[in-house]
Every structure is written in C-alpha cells, then in structure tokens.
C-alpha cells in the first residue's frame, strides 16, 4: 500500500497551502470581511477567487476541458484538506458545499446539454447552486422514501412540482437548483430529480433559517413549491432514478466534507500549539504538562485516523466502487474528530480560546453541524451495522477479490 502522493498532486497540495497562508488566512483577521452569515463577503471573495484562477488552482474536482484541474478523488483528499485549514478556504477555490457536490453530480450524470446549461456556469463561478431534498415532518429527511413533495406530469413534456422543503443549503443565493420530488409510490423507484432556475415562477423562499453556527453562502432556507413547471428536458437521469441521484451526489459529497473538516481540525491544533508552548502555569509551560500532552497527542492521533479512513474511501471511489461503508466510517469518525480537535484547542487555551480573539469559537459552532449534515452519525452507524450483519468477516476486506 503506497500512501505517497504523485508529483502532480503534491505540487497542487503545496501550492494550495502557500496560497491559503498568503492570500486567504489574512482575510480572516478583519471583521469587515465577514458577511451576515459569518462567511467571507462576496466583494472580498471575488478578487481572491480571480487569483486562484490565475494560479491554476480553480475547481480541482472538475475536468480540465471544463476549466477545472481534473484531480482524482484521492488527489482531492490531499488538496481539500489544505484549503480546509482556513474557514474561508474551500469557497475561494470553488470547492465548497453545496456547489462542490452539485458539480460532481452534474458532471457524472448530466447530459451534454444539461452540462452546458446547468453545470458550466457553476464551474465558471458565475452562479451558485443548491440541492433541495430535506422536508419538514412528516416528510423526508434521512429517509427520502417518505418524501411528500410531488412532481406530476403535465402533457408529454412538462412536470408540475408542489411541496414543502427546508434546510436547503445555499438556496438564498443560488441560481441553479436540483430538487427531489416523488413521481410514484414505488419505494425504490419513486423519486425523480429535476433542474430549475431561480427566475422560474411557481416556487418561493419562505425564510432563511437561523442556525447556531456560521452559514454557507445563501444560508439554509425553507422553500415552498406552488406548481413549479419544469420541462422534461430538465429531468436529471431517468424517471424513478432520484434515489440513485442522491446516492451518487451524497457519497462523494460526504467525503469531501471530511476532507475539508480534517483541514479545520488540523488548524485548531495549529492555533493552540504556539500558545501552550509559551503559557506558563504552576512553574512550567503548559506543553510540559503530561495531561496537556495526552490531550494534544490523542487529538493528533485521531486526526490521522480520520485522514486514513478518508483516503481509503477516496481510493475506493476512484476504483469505481460506491464505497458506502468506507464513506460512512469516514463521515462518523471525522465529524467526531473535528469537534474533538476544536474542543481540545479551546480547553488548552482557556478563556482566550473561548473568546473571539481566535477563530476557535467560530470553528466550534461550525463543528457541531458535522454530526448532522449529509446523514446523522446514528444513521451511518445503523448502515454500518446492517452491512456487518450482511458481509460478516468480509466487512474488513482489503479491497479487490474477496478472501476468507
């Protein structure tokens, strides 16, 4: 097993690290650079995005012929981790949720016409996008099979969508949308995905939902569909393939979350380490206290475990495998380690860590959502248990042909 990076990926990784340290991290220091959702203002984001484009660090996940860099998923794991060190990092390189997952999905399953109309403007950074799936009770959440939003045929070439959604990330600023709706009562083939534009009539944003932590651009919105008409040419994949669409999108999207979170977890330790090296308590520096060393060492070890789980899942995806259990394991472990790393850093820095003098309090509030987004940790553990009961000892296979 070779964990070394190719010269090409290592070059991207080191260039992104340098770019983040030189052009992105300094932006975190000025309160005037933050928007109302505690993310980077668009007026500040635009110029630094242009710098990233000019340096060939734009849209790493997209094919070169579409203006991206054509990296494999393992290459993305190494580079996304570097950009994730800054709270502003991923969006600078056009690798932030929800656009990241939407681009990957559209590139995989969209027709050439759909890619030109719906995907390319997102890659170019001209528009943002949103994926609309989650519903208020009693509708679909982690279980999309109970979805209530419906799409009904109108003639031979149109669909009419009615329903109620919420926590639609990025919807407040998105121009291009992907929405999941019920088209039959078949539990496996009852959902279908559709593309629509912000300027189409028949839908509305009811409110932006206030959350505990900082927001992605566009917030998390509650949306109602009041007879939105969508041409059949804007249906994504086949009728009844909606569940497949979610699996394709969320599989990679869950893992790219992990990649970015690992960068943030590392940054938390970066922030606290200089402090504990200098802070004197009871006659010695904090870094010389055995209890502090245990806390720091455990957090560092857990980050490395998360990195290995993430890279293994990325490798499986690169082989064409859905890597469901590998992605679930990474998602659970990295969500936990993000919280643990930030919490450890705050504890070691005391009041300073809890204050606004560092970015740890921003990161702490952000980290709490990690165990919820793209499937709660309990759902992933349930899936892992079911997989174990089905596969038995093969659950721990090394990949390739199954051996006993």
C-alpha positions in Angstrom: 0.0 0.0 0.0 1.6 3.2 -1.2 0.4 6.4 0.6 2.7 8.7 -1.2 1.3 11.4 -3.5 2.2 11.7 -7.1 4.4 14.7 -8.0 1.4 16.4 -9.7 -0.8 16.1 -6.6 2.0 17.1 -4.2 2.6 20.2 -6.3 -1.1 21.1 -6.1 -1.1 20.5 -2.3 1.9 22.6 -1.6 0.7 25.4 -3.9 -2.7 25.5 -2.2 -1.1 25.5 1.2 1.0 28.5 0.3 -1.9 30.3 -1.3 -4.1 29.8 1.7 -1.4 31.1 4.1 -0.5 34.1 1.8 -3.9 35.2 0.4 -6.7 33.6 2.5 -5.8 33.4 6.2 -5.0 37.1 6.4 -8.6 37.8 5.3 -10.0 36.1 8.5 -8.4 38.8 10.7 -10.6 41.7 9.5 -14.2 41.7 10.8 -15.2 43.9 7.8 -14.5 40.9 5.5 -17.4 38.8 7.0 -21.0 38.8 5.8 -24.1 38.5 7.9 -23.8 34.7 7.9 -20.2 34.9 9.2 -18.7 33.8 5.9 -16.5 35.8 3.5 -18.2 38.7 1.8 -18.7 38.3 -1.9 -16.9 41.7 -2.5 -13.8 40.3 -0.8 -14.2 36.8 -2.3 -14.2 37.9 -5.9 -10.7 39.2 -6.1 -9.1 36.3 -4.3 -11.0 33.8 -6.5 -9.5 35.5 -9.5 -6.1 35.0 -8.0 -6.8 31.3 -7.5 -7.9 31.0 -11.2 -4.8 32.8 -12.3 -2.6 30.4 -10.4 -4.3 27.3 -11.9 -6.0 26.3 -8.5 -9.6 26.6 -9.6 -12.2 23.8 -9.5 -9.8 21.0 -8.7 -12.6 18.4 -9.0 -13.8 19.3 -12.5 -12.3 18.1 -15.8 -9.7 20.2 -17.4 -11.7 20.6 -20.6 -14.4 22.4 -18.5 -11.9 24.7 -16.8 -11.1 22.6 -13.8 -7.9 20.7 -12.8 -9.1 17.1 -13.3 -7.9 15.7 -10.0 -8.8 12.2 -8.8 -10.8 11.8 -5.6 -7.6 10.8 -3.7 -6.0 14.0 -5.1 -9.0 16.0 -3.9 -8.5 14.4 -0.4 -4.9 15.8 -0.2 -5.7 19.2 -1.6 -9.1 19.9 0.0 -7.5 19.2 3.4 -5.1 22.1 2.8 -7.8 24.5 1.7 -9.9 23.5 4.7 -7.3 25.0 7.1 -8.9 28.3 6.5 -12.5 29.0 7.3 -12.7 30.9 4.0 -10.6 28.4 2.1 -12.8 26.0 0.1 -15.1 28.6 -1.4 -12.0 30.5 -2.8 -11.1 27.5 -4.9 -14.8 26.7 -5.9 -14.6 23.6 -3.8 -17.2 24.4 -1.1 -20.5 22.9 -0.4 -23.1 22.8 -1.9 -21.7 23.7 -5.3 -18.9 21.1 -5.0 -21.3 18.2 -4.7 -23.7 19.6 -7.3 -20.9 20.0 -9.8 -19.6 16.4 -9.2 -23.1 15.1 -9.7 -23.9 17.0 -12.8 -20.6 16.1 -14.4 -21.2 12.4 -13.7 -24.9 12.1 -14.8 -25.9 15.2 -16.8 -26.4 15.1 -20.5 -24.1 17.3 -22.6 -26.9 19.8 -23.0 -27.5 19.8 -19.2 -23.8 20.3 -18.5 -23.6 23.2 -20.8 -26.8 24.9 -19.4 -26.6 24.0 -15.7 -23.0 22.9 -14.8 -20.7 25.1 -16.7 -21.8 28.4 -15.1 -21.2 26.9 -11.7 -17.7 25.8 -12.7 -17.0 29.2 -14.0 -18.1 30.8 -10.8 -20.8 32.8 -12.5 -23.7 31.3 -10.4 -24.2 29.3 -7.2 -26.4 26.2 -6.8 -28.5 24.3 -4.3 -29.7 20.7 -3.8 -33.2 20.6 -2.4 -34.2 17.4 -0.7 -35.0 17.7 3.1 -38.6 18.3 4.2 -40.3 19.2 7.5 -42.1 16.5 9.3 -43.7 14.2 8.3 -41.8 14.4 5.1 -38.4 13.0 4.1 -35.2 13.7 5.9 -32.5 11.0 6.4 -35.2 8.6 4.9 -36.0 10.1 1.5 -38.5 7.3 0.7 -41.2 9.1 2.8 -40.9 12.3 0.8 -44.1 14.2 0.3 -43.1 16.8 -2.4 -44.6 15.5 -5.7 -44.0 16.1 -9.4 -46.9 15.3 -11.7 -46.9 15.0 -15.4 -48.4 17.9 -17.4 -48.9 16.7 -21.0 -45.9 14.9 -22.5 -43.1 17.3 -21.9 -43.7 19.0 -18.5 -43.8 18.3 -14.8 -45.5 20.3 -12.1 -43.9 20.3 -8.7 -45.8 21.0 -5.4 -44.4 20.6 -1.9 -42.5 22.0 1.1 -38.8 21.8 1.8 -36.4 23.2 4.4 -32.7 23.4 5.3 -31.9 23.8 1.6 -28.3 24.9 1.9 -27.3 27.8 -0.3 -30.8 28.5 -1.6 -30.7 32.1 -0.6 -28.2 33.0 -3.4 -28.4 30.0 -5.7 -29.4 30.5 -9.4 -29.4 26.8 -10.4 -31.3 24.2 -8.3 -31.7 20.4 -8.2 -34.9 19.3 -6.5 -36.0 15.8 -5.5 -39.7 15.0 -5.8 -42.0 12.0 -5.7 -43.2 10.7 -9.1 -44.7 7.4 -7.9 -45.3 5.4 -4.8 -42.6 2.8 -5.6 -40.2 2.8 -2.6 -37.1 2.3 -4.7 -38.0 4.0 -7.9 -40.5 6.6 -6.7 -38.2 9.7 -6.7 -37.0 11.8 -9.6 -34.6 14.7 -9.7 -35.3 17.9 -11.7 -33.3 21.1 -12.5 -34.8 24.5 -12.3 -33.6 28.2 -12.4 -34.2 30.8 -9.7 -36.1 33.0 -12.1 -38.8 30.5 -12.8 -42.2 31.1 -11.3 -44.0 28.7 -9.1 -41.7 28.5 -6.0 -40.7 30.8 -3.2 -38.2 31.0 -0.3 -40.3 31.3 2.9 -37.4 32.2 5.1 -33.7 31.8 5.9 -33.5 29.6 8.9 -31.2 30.9 11.7 -28.7 28.4 12.8 -26.2 28.1 15.7 -23.1 28.2 13.6 -21.7 30.2 10.6 -23.5 29.6 7.3 -22.6 28.5 3.9 -23.3 31.3 1.4 -27.0 31.6 0.9 -27.9 30.1 4.3 -30.3 27.3 5.0 -33.7 28.1 3.6 -37.3 26.9 3.9 -38.8 26.6 0.4 -42.3 26.1 -1.0 -43.2 24.8 -4.4 -46.5 26.2 -5.7 -46.9 24.5 -9.1 -43.4 25.0 -10.4 -43.3 23.8 -14.1 -40.2 22.0 -15.2 -39.7 20.9 -18.9 -38.9 17.2 -19.1 -35.6 18.0 -20.7 -34.6 19.3 -17.3 -35.2 16.0 -15.6 -31.9 14.6 -14.2 -31.4 10.9 -15.2 -34.4 8.7 -15.7 -37.8 8.8 -14.1 -37.5 7.0 -10.8 -33.7 7.5 -10.5 -34.0 10.1 -7.8 -32.7 7.8 -5.0 -29.7 6.9 -7.3 -29.1 10.7 -7.8 -28.9 11.2 -4.0 -26.6 8.2 -3.6 -24.3 9.4 -6.3 -24.2 13.0 -5.0 -24.0 12.4 -1.3 -21.4 9.6 -1.5 -18.7 11.9 -2.7 -20.1 15.0 -1.0 -19.9 13.3 2.4 -16.3 12.5 1.8 -15.4 16.0 0.6 -16.9 17.3 3.8 -14.4 15.0 5.6 -11.5 16.3 3.6 -12.3 19.9 4.4 -13.0 19.1 8.1 -9.7 17.5 8.5 -8.0 20.7 7.5 -10.0 22.6 10.0 -9.2 20.1 12.7 -5.5 20.4 12.0 -5.9 24.2 12.0 -7.4 24.1 15.5 -4.2 22.4 16.8 -2.1 24.9 14.9 -3.8 27.7 16.7 -3.4 26.3 20.2 0.1 24.8 19.9 2.1 28.1 20.0 0.1 29.2 23.0 0.8 26.1 25.1 4.4 26.3 24.2 4.7 29.7 25.8 2.0 29.8 28.5 3.4 29.2 32.0 1.3 27.5 34.7 2.5 26.4 38.1 6.1 26.9 37.3 6.3 25.2 33.8 5.0 25.7 30.3 1.6 24.1 29.5 3.3 22.0 26.8 5.5 20.3 29.5 2.4 19.1 31.5 1.8 15.4 30.9 -2.0 15.9 30.9 -1.7 18.5 28.2 0.5 16.2 26.1 -2.1 13.4 26.4 -4.9 15.7 25.2 -2.8 17.0 22.3 -1.4 13.6 21.3 -4.8 12.0 21.3 -6.3 14.7 19.1 -3.4 14.4 16.7 -3.8 10.7 16.6 -7.5 10.9 15.9 -6.9 13.3 13.1 -4.6 10.9 11.4 -7.1 8.0 11.8 -9.7 10.2 10.1 -7.2 11.0 7.3 -6.6 7.3 6.7 -10.3 6.5 6.6 -10.9 9.4 4.2 -8.1 8.5 1.9 -9.2 4.8 1.9 -12.7 5.8 0.9 -11.4 8.2 -1.7 -9.3 5.4 -3.2 -12.3 3.1 -3.3 -14.4 5.8 -5.1 -11.6 6.2 -7.6 -11.8 2.5 -8.4 -15.5 2.9 -9.3 -16.8 1.5 -6.0 -19.7 3.2 -4.3 -17.6 2.8 -1.1 -20.7 3.2 1.1 -19.4 1.7 4.3 -16.0 3.4 3.8 -17.6 6.8 3.3 -19.9 6.2 6.3 -17.0 5.2 8.6 -15.0 8.3 7.5 -18.1 10.6 7.9 -18.7 9.4 11.5 -15.1 9.4 12.6 -14.1 12.8 11.0 -17.2 14.6 12.3 -16.3 13.4 15.8 -12.6 14.4 15.4 -13.4 17.8 14.1 -15.4 18.6 17.3 -12.7 16.9 19.5 -9.8 18.8 17.9 -11.5 22.2 18.3 -12.8 21.4 21.8 -9.3 20.3 22.8 -7.8 23.5 21.4 -10.3 25.7 23.3 -9.7 23.8 26.5 -5.9 24.2 26.3 -6.2 27.9 25.5 -8.8 28.5 28.2 -10.6 31.8 28.1 -8.6 33.0 25.1 -9.8 30.0 23.1 -13.4 30.6 24.1 -13.2 34.3 23.1 -13.3 35.9 19.7 -9.6 36.5 19.8 -9.0 33.3 17.8 -11.2 31.5 15.2 -11.8 28.6 17.5 -15.2 29.7 18.7 -16.3 30.1 15.0 -15.0 26.6 14.3 -16.6 25.2 17.4 -20.1 26.4 16.4 -19.5 25.2 12.9 -18.2 21.8 14.0 -21.5 20.9 15.8 -23.3 20.5 12.4 -20.8 17.9 11.2 -22.6 15.1 13.0 -25.9 16.1 11.3 -25.2 17.2 7.7 -25.5 14.6 4.9 -26.9 12.0 7.3 -26.7 12.0 11.1 -23.9 9.9 12.6 -26.5 7.5 14.0 -27.9 6.8 10.5 -24.4 5.9 9.3 -23.7 3.7 12.2 -27.0 1.9 11.5 -25.9 1.4 7.9 -22.6 0.0 9.1 -24.3 -2.4 11.5 -26.5 -3.7 8.7 -23.5 -4.1 6.4 -21.6 -6.0 9.0 -24.5 -8.4 9.5 -24.7 -9.0 5.8 -21.0 -9.3 5.0 -19.7 -10.9 8.2 -15.9 -11.2 8.2 -15.8 -9.8 4.7 -16.7 -6.4 6.2 -13.0 -5.9 6.9 -11.7 -6.9 3.5 -8.7 -5.1 1.9 -10.4 -4.4 -1.4 -10.1 -6.4 -4.7 -11.2 -10.0 -4.8 -12.9 -11.2 -1.6 -10.7 -13.5 0.5 -11.7 -15.5 3.6 
